[in-house]
Amino acid sequence: MWIQNVGWKLPPNFGRDQGTGLFQFTSYAVEHPVVPPFSWLVQNVVLPNFTLFGYATLLVEFSLGAFLLAGLLTRFWAAIGIIQTLAITMSVLNAPNEWHWSYYLMLAVHAVLIATAAGRSAGLDGLLRPRWRTSSTRLAMLALRAS
């Protein structure tokens, strides 16, 4: 789902010129506020720096899809997925024609990925954890916790 949704977040302007795409959905946080401090943040920080925000969103969502699909550092990326889902939810929950249940489902799926450490049985985490466990490097210890 994350990788598929990257397809409509098109650089270099991410829909800013036409008022569509990522720009439109981000603007919903101001037009249809869910949490007023979040709306203030979007209006005063995100929208003035929208190109940087667009590239960051593109990178995070593509990484989410790629790492979760590969089952690499699954728990870490599932936690990032929860944070990203909450940010999306705060932007569009009050917007017209939104499927509210889809955001709750996204949160639930990421919570299950954290709870079950899915990458350990069907992903690269399962292949790499034995090596990380025997290594004493700081990076291996972080990867072990993030898997």
Secondary structure, DSSP 4 states (H G I P E B T S, - for coil): -HHHHHTT--TTTTTTTTT-HHHHHHHHHHHS-SSHHHHHHIIIIIGGGHHHHHHHHHHHHHHHHHHHHHTSSHHHHHHHHHHHHHHHHHHHTTSTT--HHHHHHHHHHHHHHHHHTTHHHHSHHHHHHHHHHH--SHHHHHHHHH-
